[in-house]
Amino acid sequence: MYSCSNPQQEIIPKSHMISIRAMQFQPAKLSVHQGDTIVFINQDMLVHNVTEEKTKAWSSQSLANGESYKMVISESVDYYCSLHPVMKGKILVE
């Protein structure tokens, strides 16, 4: 006999990639789930980094072309490149 109730589905963490190219984070806005992994990969000719914007709580090392930075996300965050402050992005945790 089958039940009509839906058991709570366990959310399996996923991995998401944010490319850095042409002086932009692509995508600039990304919706994810808590516990997902974010991989930033520099595909630009310039060196960049990824820094939490509000309090500078975390920052990647400088990333040359082809290098990446990986983190597990726990809350929504605005971030930017501290080397090029016009480069900004947002991760929304749903």
C-alpha positions in Angstrom: 0.0 0.0 0.0 1.3 3.4 -1.0 1.0 6.5 1.1 0.0 9.9 -0.3 2.3 11.8 2.0 5.7 12.9 0.7 8.6 12.1 2.9 11.0 15.0 3.3 13.5 14.8 0.5 17.1 15.1 1.6 18.8 17.8 -0.3 22.1 16.6 -1.7 24.7 19.3 -1.9 25.6 20.4 -5.4 28.6 22.1 -7.0 28.2 25.4 -8.9 30.8 27.2 -11.0 31.3 30.9 -11.3 33.6 32.0 -14.1 35.7 35.1 -13.9 36.2 36.5 -17.4 36.1 39.9 -19.1 36.3 41.6 -15.7 33.0 40.0 -14.6 31.7 37.2 -12.4 29.5 35.0 -14.6 26.8 34.5 -13.4 26.8 37.6 -11.3 23.9 36.3 -9.3 23.5 32.7 -8.3 20.8 30.9 -6.2 22.0 27.8 -4.3 21.1 25.7 -1.3 22.9 25.8 2.0 25.9 23.4 2.0 26.4 23.7 -1.8 30.0 24.1 -3.1 30.9 27.2 -5.1 33.9 27.0 -7.4 35.3 30.3 -8.7 37.6 29.8 -11.7 39.6 32.6 -13.3 39.3 32.5 -17.1 40.5 36.1 -17.5 44.0 37.3 -18.4 44.2 39.4 -15.3 44.7 38.3 -11.7 41.6 38.4 -9.6 40.3 37.4 -6.1 37.0 36.8 -4.4 36.3 38.7 -1.2 33.2 38.8 1.0 32.0 42.4 0.6 30.3 43.6 3.9 32.9 42.6 6.6 35.7 41.0 4.5 35.0 37.8 6.5 36.7 35.7 3.9 38.8 36.2 0.8 40.5 33.9 -1.7 44.1 34.1 -2.6 45.0 35.9 -5.8 43.9 33.8 -8.8 45.9 33.8 -12.0 44.4 32.6 -15.3 43.3 28.9 -14.8 43.4 28.9 -11.0 40.3 28.4 -8.9 38.9 28.9 -5.4 36.4 26.6 -3.8 34.1 27.1 -0.8 31.0 25.6 0.8 28.3 28.2 1.2 26.2 28.6 4.3 24.5 32.0 3.9 23.7 34.5 1.3 26.6 36.8 0.5 27.6 39.7 -1.7 31.2 39.5 -2.9 33.7 41.4 -5.1 37.2 41.4 -6.4 39.3 43.6 -4.0 41.8 44.1 -6.8 39.1 45.4 -9.2 36.2 46.7 -6.9 33.8 47.3 -9.9 33.6 43.5 -10.2 30.7 42.3 -7.9 28.5 39.3 -7.5 25.8 37.8 -5.2 25.1 34.3 -4.0 21.5 33.7 -2.6 21.1 30.7 -0.3 17.5 29.5 -0.6 
